[in-house]
Amino acid sequence: MAQEINLQQGTIENHGWRVTFAGMGINLALGILYSWSVISKGVPAEWNWSESDKSWPYAIACLVFSIIMVPAGRMQDKIGPRIVASIGGLLVGIGLIIASQATSPLGYMLGFGVLGGAGIGFGYASATPPAVKWFAAAKTGLIAGIVVAGFGLASVYAAPLTTWLISMWSLGTAVMILGIAFLIVVIALAQLLKTPPKGYVPAGSKPAASTAVGSKKEDFLPKEILGTVQFYMLWFMYACGAGAGLMIISKLAAIADKQVGIKLGFILVAVLALGNGAGRIIAGTLSDKIGRKATMFICFVMQAILILLLSQATSTNTLGNKFIMAAISALIGANYGANLSLFPSVTKDYYGLKNFGMNYGLVFTAWGVGGFMLAFLAGKMYDKYHTFDIAYFGASILLVLAAVMTPFVKSPHHLIKEEKA
């Protein structure tokens, strides 16, 4: 206890804000994933890619990203964030460079989807855990929101930058330049990541709970969270919320062009990214004030309404107006982004910090499955019916189900039956 008090009172330098903004910077690079709709729109007509073909690299990237989060989270817990994030930067760079040499969907599935998705998983898994460990629990939502805001904001610069690079050279050259740049940036920022020393207690923290008989269990092992019903409820809710947002992100440029007739779809992608980044910080901060579940419920309901509004937008009605479309895109981005700060925060609340990296990795698989399924559905349904309506309505129904489930999620903490040795 004396050691904890000394550490809290400043015998070591607090690196919390440096780590937070380094993590945010890493995510700003890794968020190239959200510019896929711009990249896919830049595929030359002579390559003869269908909408389904254009869905595959993104869908695979989402799935691989989420799967890799589990071992990457475990590695982060064991060996620290620097090495793991550096691996992520290396894989993302190599993956994009490989994709830049391809003209087939298979090449982009391997480069952007498998290697890029894996790299994003390693980097993303290393950004949030070290940051939240430097701060008291009352700031968890805020800090998680700031770190993951980088991922959401990435398209603000990446979408117009990618569009410009493609127009100046070619899709292949644009992807290669991005790969080299992100490899350097992510590895450099990874060196700034640092976890607090053992025994560190953030200023403003509540006293640690007793571990005697009758106290609440705070830190869960990964295998233990799989034995709680709350894990599966959170997983389903996350898959619905994230999948709906990822579906829109993957097809927004095509929606703007084919459904509404707006040719500058990359502008909507950038606007959505602004909402995505801001939504993470706003929702994280709001959840610190009114609770995670209340914030989740609001976001799920709003997202269902917004997607239904988007489904009605055409070039002949008010909803298809470019300013209305920009507002809808920003709000969809905000509600989607909220998931990325709310679910890591609730994972920490429910299952503790000790194994946070791997525990959140398990929860995060929902993000990948939801994104994979709904992004693929959107492309497949468009190829078959020449409309995104089925995807819109399906996503809205899932969001309503997630909202209905939210009030029933309870903390899994249970009383310890045997006193610890």
C-alpha positions in Angstrom: 0.0 0.0 0.0 2.9 2.4 0.8 4.3 1.8 -2.6 0.9 2.5 -4.3 0.6 5.8 -2.3 4.1 6.9 -3.3 3.5 6.1 -7.0 0.2 8.0 -6.9 1.8 11.0 -5.3 4.3 11.5 -8.1 7.5 9.5 -7.5 7.3 8.6 -11.2 6.5 10.8 -14.2 2.9 10.5 -15.5 3.1 9.7 -19.2 -0.7 9.4 -19.6 -1.3 12.2 -22.0 1.8 11.4 -24.1 0.6 7.8 -24.4 -3.0 8.9 -25.2 -2.0 11.1 -28.1 0.6 8.6 -29.4 -2.2 6.1 -29.5 -4.5 8.5 -31.2 -1.8 9.2 -33.8 -1.3 5.4 -34.5 -5.1 5.2 -35.0 -5.0 8.1 -37.4 -2.8 6.0 -39.6 -4.6 2.7 -39.1 -7.9 4.3 -40.0 -7.1 4.0 -43.7 -9.6 1.1 -43.4 -12.4 3.7 -43.4 -11.3 5.1 -46.7 -12.0 1.8 -48.5 -15.1 3.2 -50.2 -12.9 5.8 -51.9 -10.2 3.2 -52.8 -12.8 0.8 -54.2 -14.4 3.7 -56.2 -11.0 4.3 -57.7 -10.8 0.7 -59.1 -10.4 1.2 -62.9 -13.4 0.0 -65.0 -11.1 -2.2 -67.1 -10.5 -4.4 -64.0 -14.1 -5.5 -64.2 -14.8 -5.6 -60.5 -18.4 -6.1 -59.3 -19.8 -4.5 -56.1 -19.3 -7.9 -54.4 -15.7 -7.9 -55.5 -15.2 -4.4 -54.1 -16.8 -5.6 -50.8 -14.4 -8.5 -50.2 -11.1 -6.8 -49.3 -12.8 -4.5 -46.8 -15.0 -7.3 -45.3 -11.9 -9.5 -44.9 -9.9 -6.7 -43.4 -12.7 -6.1 -40.8 -12.8 -9.9 -40.0 -9.1 -10.4 -39.7 -8.7 -7.2 -37.7 -11.1 -8.4 -35.1 -9.7 -11.9 -34.9 -6.1 -10.6 -34.6 -7.3 -8.4 -31.7 -7.5 -11.5 -29.4 -3.8 -12.7 -29.7 -2.6 -9.1 -30.1 -4.4 -8.1 -26.9 -2.8 -11.0 -25.1 0.6 -10.1 -26.4 0.0 -6.5 -25.3 -0.9 -7.6 -21.8 2.3 -9.8 -21.6 5.1 -8.0 -23.5 3.8 -4.4 -23.6 2.4 -2.2 -26.4 5.6 -1.0 -28.2 6.6 -4.2 -29.9 3.0 -5.2 -30.7 2.2 -1.8 -32.2 5.4 -1.9 -34.2 4.4 -5.3 -35.6 1.1 -3.7 -36.6 2.8 -0.8 -38.5 5.1 -3.3 -40.4 2.2 -5.5 -41.4 0.0 -2.6 -42.6 2.8 -1.1 -44.6 3.7 -4.5 -46.3 0.1 -5.3 -46.9 -0.7 -2.0 -48.7 2.5 -2.3 -50.8 1.5 -5.8 -51.9 -2.0 -4.6 -52.7 -0.6 -1.7 -54.8 0.9 -4.3 -57.2 -2.4 -6.1 -57.7 -5.2 -5.6 -60.2 -7.5 -8.5 -59.0 -9.8 -8.7 -56.0 -7.6 -11.6 -54.8 -4.5 -9.4 -54.6 -6.4 -6.8 -52.5 -7.9 -9.5 -50.4 -4.4 -10.6 -49.4 -2.7 -7.3 -49.1 -5.4 -4.9 -47.8 -7.7 -7.6 -46.3 -5.4 -10.2 -44.6 -2.1 -8.4 -44.0 -3.6 -4.9 -43.7 -6.3 -6.2 -41.4 -3.8 -8.1 -39.2 -1.6 -5.0 -39.0 -4.5 -2.8 -37.9 -5.4 -5.4 -35.3 -1.9 -5.4 -33.8 -1.7 -1.6 -33.7 -5.3 -1.0 -32.5 -4.9 -3.5 -29.7 -1.9 -1.7 -28.4 -3.3 1.9 -28.4 -6.1 2.0 -25.8 -5.0 -0.3 -22.9 -1.8 1.6 -22.0 -3.6 4.9 -22.2 -6.5 4.1 -19.9 -4.2 2.6 -17.3 -2.7 6.0 -16.6 -6.0 7.5 -15.6 -8.7 7.1 -12.9 -11.8 5.1 -13.7 -13.9 8.3 -13.9 -12.0 9.2 -17.1 -12.1 5.9 -18.8 -14.7 6.9 -21.4 -13.0 10.2 -22.2 -9.5 8.7 -22.6 -10.8 5.7 -24.6 -12.8 8.1 -26.8 -9.7 10.3 -27.5 -7.5 7.4 -28.4 -10.0 5.7 -30.8 -11.1 9.1 -32.2 -7.9 9.0 -34.3 -9.2 5.9 -36.1 -12.5 7.6 -36.8 -11.0 10.9 -37.9 -8.5 9.2 -40.3 -10.8 9.6 -43.3 -10.9 13.4 -42.9 -7.5 13.5 -44.5 -7.2 10.0 -45.9 -10.3 10.2 -48.2 -9.3 13.4 -50.0 -5.6 12.5 -49.9 -6.3 9.1 -51.5 -8.6 10.7 -54.1 -5.9 13.2 -55.0 -3.2 10.6 -55.2 -5.3 8.4 -57.5 -6.1 11.4 -59.8 -2.4 12.4 -59.9 -1.0 8.9 -60.6 -3.0 5.7 -60.3 -4.7 3.6 -57.7 -1.6 1.3 -57.3 0.8 4.3 -56.8 -1.6 5.9 -54.3 -1.9 2.7 -52.2 1.9 2.2 -52.3 2.6 5.7 -51.0 0.1 5.2 -48.2 1.7 1.9 -47.3 5.2 3.3 -47.0 4.0 6.4 -45.0 1.9 4.4 -42.5 4.7 1.9 -42.0 7.0 4.7 -40.9 4.5 6.7 -38.8 3.0 3.8 -36.9 6.4 2.3 -35.9 7.7 5.7 -34.9 4.7 6.5 -32.7 4.8 3.0 -31.2 8.0 3.9 -29.4 6.0 6.4 -27.3 3.7 3.9 -25.8 4.3 2.9 -22.2 2.3 1.2 -19.4 2.4 2.4 -15.8 4.7 0.4 -13.4 3.2 -2.2 -11.2 1.5 -0.7 -8.2 0.7 2.6 -9.9 -2.5 4.2 -8.7 -3.9 7.1 -10.8 -4.7 10.3 -9.0 -8.4 10.4 -8.1 -8.8 6.6 -8.0 -11.0 5.1 -5.3 -9.3 2.8 -2.8 -8.9 -0.8 -4.0 -11.6 -3.1 -2.9 -10.9 -5.8 -0.3 -10.3 -9.3 -1.7 -11.7 -11.0 1.3 -14.8 -13.2 1.3 -17.8 -11.3 0.2 -16.0 -8.7 -1.9 -16.6 -8.3 -5.6 -14.4 -9.8 -8.3 -12.8 -7.0 -10.3 -10.4 -8.7 -12.7 -11.6 -11.6 -14.9 -9.5 -14.0 -16.9 -10.3 -14.3 -20.6 -11.8 -17.8 -20.0 -13.9 -16.4 -17.2 -15.6 -13.7 -19.3 -16.7 -16.4 -21.8 -18.6 -18.0 -18.9 -20.7 -14.8 -18.3 -24.0 -14.2 -20.2 -23.0 -10.5 -20.3 -20.2 -11.2 -22.7 -22.6 -12.7 -25.3 -25.1 -9.9 -24.8 -22.4 -7.2 -25.3 -21.0 -9.2 -28.3 -24.4 -9.2 -30.0 -25.0 -5.5 -29.3 -21.5 -4.6 -30.6 -22.0 -6.6 -33.7 -25.2 -4.8 -34.5 -24.0 -1.3 -33.8 -20.6 -1.7 -35.4 -21.9 -3.8 -38.4 -24.5 -1.2 -39.3 -22.0 1.6 -39.3 -19.3 -0.3 -41.2 -21.8 -1.3 -43.8 -22.5 2.4 -44.5 -18.9 3.4 -44.4 -17.9 0.7 -46.9 -20.5 1.8 -49.4 -21.0 5.5 -48.8 -19.2 6.7 -51.9 -21.3 4.2 -54.0 -24.5 5.3 -52.2 -23.8 8.9 -53.0 -23.1 8.1 -56.6 -25.6 5.4 -57.5 -28.5 6.2 -55.2 -28.4 9.9 -54.8 -26.3 11.1 -57.7 -23.7 13.0 -55.8 -20.3 12.6 -57.6 -18.1 13.9 -54.8 -18.7 10.9 -52.5 -15.3 11.3 -50.9 -16.6 14.5 -49.3 -19.3 12.6 -47.5 -16.7 10.0 -46.4 -14.7 12.8 -44.9 -17.8 14.3 -43.2 -18.7 10.9 -41.8 -15.2 10.6 -40.5 -15.5 13.9 -38.6 -18.7 12.6 -37.0 -17.0 9.3 -36.3 -14.1 10.9 -34.4 -16.3 13.4 -32.6 -18.8 10.7 -31.6 -16.2 8.6 -29.9 -15.1 11.5 -27.6 -18.7 12.8 -27.0 -20.1 9.3 -26.3 -17.2 8.4 -24.1 -17.5 11.5 -22.0 -21.3 11.3 -21.9 -21.1 7.7 -20.7 -18.8 8.8 -17.8 -21.7 11.1 -16.8 -25.0 9.2 -17.5 -23.7 5.6 -17.8 -22.6 3.3 -20.6 -26.0 1.6 -21.1 -28.0 4.8 -21.4 -25.6 6.2 -23.9 -25.7 2.9 -25.9 -29.5 2.9 -26.0 -29.6 6.5 -27.4 -27.0 5.7 -30.0 -28.6 2.5 -31.2 -32.1 4.1 -31.6 -30.7 7.2 -33.4 -28.6 5.1 -35.8 -31.7 3.0 -36.8 -33.6 6.2 -37.6 -30.7 7.7 -39.5 -30.2 4.6 -41.7 -33.9 4.5 -42.5 -33.7 8.2 -43.5 -30.7 7.4 -45.7 -32.6 4.6 -47.4 -35.2 7.2 -48.6 -32.6 9.7 -50.0 -32.7 10.2 -53.8 -31.7 12.9 -56.2 -35.4 13.9 -56.5 -36.2 14.6 -52.8 -35.0 16.8 -49.9 -33.1 14.0 -48.2 -30.9 13.8 -51.3 -29.7 17.4 -50.9 -26.0 17.4 -50.5 -26.2 19.3 -47.3 -28.8 17.0 -45.8 -26.7 14.0 -46.9 -23.7 15.5 -45.2 -25.6 15.9 -42.0 -26.9 12.4 -42.1 -23.5 11.0 -42.9 -21.9 12.9 -40.0 -24.6 11.7 -37.5 -24.3 8.1 -38.8 -20.5 8.4 -38.2 -21.0 9.8 -34.7 -23.4 7.0 -33.7 -21.1 4.3 -35.2 -18.0 5.9 -33.5 -19.7 5.8 -30.2 -19.5 2.0 -30.2 -15.7 2.2 -30.3 -15.4 4.1 -27.0 -18.4 2.6 -25.2 -17.5 -1.1 -25.6 -13.9 -0.9 -24.5 -15.1 1.2 -21.5 -17.8 -1.2 -20.5 -15.3 -4.1 -21.0 -13.0 -2.4 -18.5 -15.9 -1.6 -16.1 -17.2 -5.2 -16.2 -14.0 -7.3 -16.4 -11.2 -5.1 -15.0 -7.8 -3.8 -16.3 -5.5 -6.7 -15.6 -6.4 -8.7 -18.7 -8.0 -5.8 -20.5 -6.1 -6.3 -23.8 -7.2 -9.9 -24.5 -10.7 -9.4 -22.8 -11.5 -6.5 -25.1 -10.0 -8.5 -28.0 -12.6 -11.2 -27.4 -15.4 -8.6 -27.3 -14.0 -6.9 -30.4 -14.5 -10.0 -32.5 -18.1 -8.8 -32.7 -17.0 -5.7 -34.6 -15.3 -7.8 -37.3 -18.2 -10.3 -37.6 -20.7 -7.5 -37.8 -18.7 -5.6 -40.3 -17.9 -8.6 -42.5 -21.5 -9.8 -42.6 -23.3 -6.5 -43.3 -20.7 -5.1 -45.6 -20.8 -8.3 -47.7 -24.6 -8.2 -47.5 -24.7 -4.7 -48.9 -22.6 -5.5 -51.9 -24.3 -8.8 -52.6 -27.8 -7.4 -52.4 -26.9 -4.5 -54.7 -25.5 -6.8 -57.3 -28.7 -8.9 -57.2 -31.4 -6.2 -56.8 -29.6 -3.0 -57.8 -30.6 -1.4 -54.5 -29.3 -1.1 -51.0 -32.8 -1.3 -49.4 -32.5 -4.8 -48.0 -29.2 -3.9 -46.3 -30.7 -0.7 -44.9 -33.7 -2.4 -43.4 -31.8 -5.4 -42.1 -29.3 -3.1 -40.3 -32.1 -1.0 -38.8 -33.8 -4.1 -37.4 -30.6 -5.3 -35.8 -30.1 -1.9 -34.2 -33.6 -2.0 -32.7 -32.9 -5.4 -31.3 -29.6 -4.1 -29.7 -31.4 -1.2 -28.2 -34.1 -3.5 -26.7 -31.4 -5.7 -25.2 -29.4 -2.8 -23.6 -31.4 -2.4 -20.4 -31.1 -6.1 -19.5 -27.3 -6.1 -19.4 -26.1 -6.2 -15.8 -22.6 -6.1 -14.2 -21.1 -9.7 -14.1 -19.2 -9.0 -10.8 -19.9 -11.8 -8.3 -18.9 -12.3 -4.7 -15.6 -14.1 -4.1 -16.4 -17.3 -2.3 -12.9 -18.1 -1.0 -10.5 -15.7 0.6 -7.4 -15.3 -1.6 -4.1 -16.6 -0.3 
